[in-house]
């Protein structure tokens, strides 16, 4: 009986992988005959697991049922899910915090002690950063579905200054920086690739007609849009430091580094505040020159005079 139960658990684990299994392949994995596989599949069906027959290959797959069946996870998968749920509990998708905590509680109750210790150890030494604006799960799912199905997406978009516009796009992919969600899409009105913050986006349903995907922009172009495109001010600086050194210190979602020569590089970044840009650059610890915007140069002069005046005579 124990051998049969263990075999059923292994069969269920195999069927949960994203592939179709032939009866022969399952028999080889389980070390039994084809007839035993058929009987075990019938037992799983009697227990409520929707095992579908795959036409043409005499095989099987685990279908979607009326209720969620128990998931069989190996050690690494269980730890990854637990850490992901902990992150989601304080994450940037609005409304899933409570659900994440409930799911995490259920998972930790059944984790072996060795895995529970690993999860808690990782959590104890990890620092959860301050997140950016949250976005509703409905918006994430609507944009992700349109991107997957290659359907045009129209949405109301609020810019950094509060101006609202209606955009018609061919959505390509979602980018999550750990602070915010972004959509990379072809803007049909501007005839160019654009990056949109999801927390400023309200989809118009239903979606539009299907489209043929265009050649995607390079990752560097995507991260450049994430780093500066969604902000009120876009800035460019010349840093007196090698590009490889600054690339290790500045994430691609914060700024884009371009080498100039062996001892200098250019930084393109953005912010909604001139003071924020000035403070960030002052804390980098390297000499720099402001190329743009002009108003940042004026603001740094004002801040310099104010700081100088604060020093004792």
C-alpha positions in Angstrom: 0.0 0.0 0.0 2.9 2.4 0.8 4.5 1.6 -2.5 1.3 2.4 -4.4 0.7 5.7 -2.5 4.3 6.8 -3.1 3.9 5.9 -6.8 0.6 8.0 -7.0 2.4 11.0 -5.5 5.2 10.7 -8.0 2.7 10.3 -10.8 0.9 13.4 -9.7 4.2 15.3 -9.4 5.1 14.3 -13.0 1.7 15.4 -14.3 2.1 18.8 -12.7 5.0 19.7 -14.9 4.1 21.8 -18.0 4.2 19.0 -20.6 2.2 16.2 -22.0 3.2 12.7 -20.9 2.9 9.6 -23.0 1.9 6.4 -21.2 5.2 4.9 -22.1 7.2 7.8 -20.7 5.2 7.7 -17.4 5.7 3.9 -17.2 9.5 4.4 -17.6 9.6 7.1 -15.0 7.6 5.0 -12.5 9.2 1.7 -13.3 5.9 0.0 -14.0 3.9 -1.2 -17.0 1.4 0.7 -19.2 -1.6 -1.0 -17.6 -0.4 0.0 -14.1 -0.1 3.6 -15.3 -3.7 3.5 -16.6 -5.0 2.2 -13.3 -3.0 4.8 -11.3 -4.5 7.6 -13.6 -8.0 6.3 -12.8 -7.2 6.4 -9.1 -6.1 10.0 -9.4 -9.3 10.8 -11.2 -11.4 9.1 -8.5 -9.6 11.3 -6.0 -10.7 14.4 -7.9 -7.7 15.2 -9.9 -8.6 16.2 -13.5 -6.2 14.1 -15.6 -7.0 14.7 -19.2 -6.2 12.2 -22.1 -4.1 13.8 -24.8 -5.4 12.8 -28.2 -3.0 11.6 -30.8 -0.1 10.7 -28.4 -1.9 8.3 -26.1 -0.8 10.5 -23.3 -1.9 12.5 -20.3 -1.9 16.0 -18.8 -3.2 17.5 -15.6 -6.2 19.6 -16.5 -7.8 22.6 -14.7 -10.3 21.4 -12.1 -13.2 22.9 -10.2 -10.8 23.3 -7.2 -7.1 23.7 -6.8 -5.4 20.4 -6.2 -2.5 20.1 -3.8 0.8 21.1 -5.3 3.8 18.9 -5.0 7.0 21.0 -4.7 10.6 20.0 -4.3 12.8 21.6 -1.7 14.0 24.5 -3.9 10.5 25.2 -5.3 9.0 25.3 -1.8 11.7 27.8 -0.6 11.2 29.9 -3.7 7.5 30.1 -3.3 7.7 31.0 0.4 10.2 33.8 -0.3 8.1 35.1 -3.1 5.0 35.1 -0.9 6.9 37.0 1.8 7.9 39.6 -0.8 4.3 39.8 -2.1 3.0 40.5 1.4 4.8 43.9 1.2 5.0 44.1 -2.6 3.8 46.6 -5.2 0.7 44.8 -6.4 -2.2 46.4 -4.5 -4.7 44.2 -2.7 -2.7 40.9 -2.6 -1.0 41.5 0.7 -3.6 39.7 2.8 -3.9 36.8 0.4 -0.2 36.4 0.3 0.0 36.2 4.1 -2.7 33.6 4.2 -1.0 31.5 1.5 2.3 31.8 3.3 0.8 30.7 6.6 -0.6 27.6 5.0 2.7 26.8 3.2 4.8 27.2 6.4 2.5 24.9 8.3 3.5 22.0 6.0 7.1 22.9 5.4 9.6 20.4 6.8 11.6 22.0 9.7 14.8 22.1 7.5 13.0 24.2 4.9 11.2 26.4 7.4 14.6 27.2 8.9 16.0 28.2 5.5 13.1 30.5 4.7 13.3 32.2 8.1 17.0 32.5 7.8 16.8 34.2 4.5 14.1 36.5 5.7 16.0 37.5 8.9 18.9 38.8 6.8 16.9 40.3 4.0 15.8 44.0 4.1 12.6 44.9 2.4 13.1 48.1 0.4 10.6 51.0 0.4 8.3 50.3 -2.6 7.0 52.7 -5.1 3.4 53.3 -6.0 1.2 50.2 -6.0 -0.8 48.9 -8.9 -4.0 46.8 -8.9 -3.8 43.2 -9.9 -6.6 43.8 -12.4 -4.4 46.3 -14.3 -1.4 43.9 -14.2 -3.5 41.0 -15.5 -5.3 43.1 -18.2 -2.0 44.4 -19.6 -0.3 41.0 -19.3 -3.1 39.3 -21.2 -3.1 41.9 -24.0 0.7 41.5 -24.3 0.4 37.7 -24.4 -2.4 37.6 -27.0 -0.9 40.4 -29.1 -4.0 42.6 -28.9 -4.0 46.4 -29.1 -4.5 48.1 -25.8 -6.1 51.5 -25.3 -5.7 53.2 -21.9 -6.0 56.4 -20.1 -2.6 57.5 -19.0 -1.7 60.2 -16.4 1.7 61.8 -16.8 4.0 63.1 -14.1 2.3 66.5 -14.2 -1.2 65.1 -13.9 -2.1 65.5 -17.6 -4.4 62.7 -18.8 -4.2 61.3 -22.4 -5.6 58.3 -24.2 -2.9 56.1 -25.7 -3.3 53.4 -28.3 -0.5 50.8 -28.1 0.7 47.4 -29.2 1.8 46.0 -25.8 5.0 44.0 -25.8 6.1 43.2 -22.3 6.0 44.0 -18.6 9.0 45.1 -16.6 9.2 45.0 -12.9 12.0 46.9 -11.2 11.3 45.9 -7.7 9.7 49.3 -7.1 7.3 49.8 -10.0 5.7 48.0 -12.9 6.2 49.3 -16.4 4.7 48.5 -19.8 6.9 48.5 -22.9 4.7 49.1 -25.9 4.7 50.5 -29.5 2.7 53.8 -29.3 0.7 53.9 -32.5 0.1 57.7 -32.4 3.7 58.5 -31.8 5.0 55.7 -34.0 7.7 54.8 -31.5 8.5 52.6 -28.6 7.4 54.0 -25.2 7.6 53.0 -21.6 4.5 53.5 -19.3 4.1 53.2 -15.6 1.3 50.8 -14.7 0.2 52.8 -11.6 -0.6 55.7 -14.0 -2.5 53.5 -16.5 -6.2 52.6 -16.7 -7.0 50.1 -19.5 -10.0 50.5 -21.7 -11.8 47.2 -22.1 -12.4 45.5 -24.4 -9.0 45.3 -26.1 -8.5 46.0 -29.8 -7.7 43.8 -32.7 -4.8 41.4 -32.8 -1.5 42.7 -34.2 1.7 41.2 -35.6 4.5 41.7 -33.0 7.3 44.1 -34.0 10.9 43.5 -33.4 11.4 44.3 -29.8 13.8 47.0 -28.6 17.1 46.0 -27.0 17.1 45.6 -23.3 19.3 48.7 -22.9 16.6 50.8 -24.6 13.9 49.4 -22.2 15.9 50.1 -19.1 16.7 53.6 -20.4 13.0 54.3 -20.6 12.4 52.9 -17.2 15.3 54.9 -15.7 14.3 58.3 -17.0 11.3 58.2 -19.4 8.5 58.2 -16.7 9.9 61.2 -14.8 9.3 64.9 -15.0 13.0 65.7 -15.4 15.4 63.8 -17.6 19.0 64.5 -16.9 22.4 63.7 -18.3 25.7 64.0 -16.5 29.4 63.5 -17.3 31.0 61.5 -14.5 34.7 61.5 -13.9 34.9 57.8 -13.3 35.3 54.7 -15.6 32.0 53.3 -17.0 32.6 49.8 -15.5 33.0 51.2 -12.0 29.8 53.2 -12.2 27.8 50.4 -13.8 28.5 48.3 -10.7 27.1 51.1 -8.5 24.1 52.3 -10.5 21.3 49.8 -11.4 20.1 49.9 -15.0 16.6 50.8 -13.8 18.0 53.9 -12.1 20.3 55.2 -14.8 22.0 54.3 -18.1 25.8 54.4 -18.3 27.6 55.1 -21.5 31.4 55.0 -21.7 33.2 58.1 -23.0 36.8 57.1 -22.5 38.9 55.1 -20.0 38.3 57.6 -17.1 34.9 59.1 -17.8 31.3 58.1 -18.7 27.9 59.6 -19.2 24.9 59.0 -17.0 21.3 59.4 -18.1 18.7 59.3 -15.4 15.5 61.0 -14.3 13.5 62.2 -11.3 10.4 64.2 -10.4 12.4 66.7 -8.4 15.5 68.7 -9.2 16.5 68.6 -5.6 16.3 64.8 -5.7 18.6 64.7 -8.8 21.1 67.1 -7.1 21.1 65.1 -3.9 21.6 61.8 -5.7 24.5 63.1 -7.7 26.1 64.7 -4.7 26.1 61.4 -2.9 27.8 59.4 -5.7 31.2 60.5 -4.5 32.6 61.3 -7.9 33.2 64.6 -9.8 30.5 65.3 -12.4 29.3 68.0 -14.9 25.6 68.7 -15.6 24.8 68.5 -19.3 21.0 68.8 -18.9 18.5 70.0 -18.0 19.5 73.7 -17.8 17.1 74.3 -14.8 19.1 71.7 -12.8 22.2 73.8 -13.2 20.4 76.8 -11.8 19.0 74.7 -8.9 22.4 73.4 -7.9 23.7 77.0 -7.8 20.9 77.9 -5.4 21.5 74.9 -3.2 25.3 75.6 -3.2 24.7 79.2 -2.0 22.3 78.0 0.6 24.7 75.3 1.9 27.6 77.7 1.9 25.6 80.3 3.8 24.8 77.7 6.5 28.5 77.3 7.4 29.8 79.2 10.5 32.0 82.2 9.7 
